[in-house]
Amino acid sequence: MADIFERLLKNYGPLGQYRERAHGYFAFPKLEGDISSRMKFRGKDVIVWSLNNYLGLANHPEVRKADADGAQQYGLAYPMGARMMSGNSNLHEQLEAELAAFEQKEDAALLNYGYQGMVSIIDVLCSRHDVIVYDAESHACIIDGLRLHPGHRYVFKHNDVEDCEKQLERATALIEKQGAGGILVITEGVFGMAGDQGKLKEIAALKDKYQFRLLVDDAHGFGTLGKTGAGAGEEQGVQHKIDLYFSTFAKSMASIGAFVAGDRKIIDYIRYNIRSQIFAKSLPMPLVIGNLKRLELLRNHPEYKEKLWSNARKLQEGLKSRGFDIGTTDSVVTPVYMKGDVPEATAMVMDFGRKLWHFRFNCSLPGNTERPHYLQAYPFYCSY
Ligand SMILES: Cc1ncc(COP(=O)(O)O)c(C=O)c1O
């Protein structure tokens, strides 16, 4: 019989194999100082490119005060227990109502984390006859949610609407054959690696021809896209066609938590059935209070988003004019594509690390040779 641990230690995985050089450097680094575009790394001043603090809220004085006041008043424990049991409060419900109104939806449900929340949303929505059609470059939380799905799943080539339609045709045929089930399409508002927006408008238009529900993970679009900052759906004029809008608080809100918004009855169904919330303690009050303050600032200060975009445009135009390949981003996420393999990319990041911390380093996993390695920058506004 094999020893599981022995097998694991023979192969630390695609990045783990570089851990001796990577650890404390581009993996598990320790950045010190206030969250900002300039921080300290190993005692040196460095420029930071890789935070998702898009609107600079992490260190906004009003946010810091709300976080501190929340902790002072309630501590981290309150309210104890899961929402459904003993962990609910008026402020949790207020945050849900404000998020729903901001996203032009009837209702919203809070989630403790984006990753966990998305895994569990997929689980709660789909049963074994349902078919999930999803983008090939979906975030790990979507991929891992699919692992819980007992039914079929059809992947379409990244942002390829024609292929999406093909998969919808297959899914429709399968459901007709089964005589049961429905279709859930899952994509993202902004793909966090390459920075391209999901083709929400085109995918939503397929609703005229096929019957499906659309779930969008807009982690990187929330607060950065759309006239009011409501995200990629608003930007593309199809917010009303997104059946379930999902985002995390970990990016523009510079916090912890997430939410899903949609029609009241469906959100209520989710609320009463989603395992990641029913079997977990609710968000602590300081986070709820801090997130209310962040949402208020995000809604009332369009200039934060404008500044973010002006930084992003400058960065993207500057990189392009100097011959860098930044791919097809149409968001503030700015990848810089480099040619080479994992060892070259590792060496390059080690070199960069001396001056700039920290470009994010994404590498394709073994077997995925189509995707080049790239470095990625997140311009953000941090002038406090
Ligand atoms: C597209 C996307 N979805 C979900 C998540 C997970 O969010 P959280 O950090 O709240 O778990 C992320 C964060 O990396 C993300 O980029």
The ligand as a Gaussian input file, in Angstrom:
#p B3LYP/6-31G(d) Opt

LIG

0 1
 C      -12.523000      35.799000      -9.976000
 C      -12.380000      35.526000      -8.512000
 N      -13.368000      34.893000      -7.871000
 C      -13.287000      34.604000      -6.553000
 C      -12.174000      34.947000      -5.816000
 C      -12.087000      34.523000      -4.367000
 O      -12.415000      35.541000      -3.485000
 P      -12.023000      35.473000      -1.937000
 O      -10.618000      35.980000      -1.811000
 O      -13.037000      36.342000      -1.268000
 O      -12.131000      34.041000      -1.493000
 C      -11.154000      35.649000      -6.439000
 C       -9.970000      36.074000      -5.633000
 O       -8.864000      35.793000      -5.922000
 C      -11.236000      35.928000      -7.815000
 O      -10.259000      36.574000      -8.459000

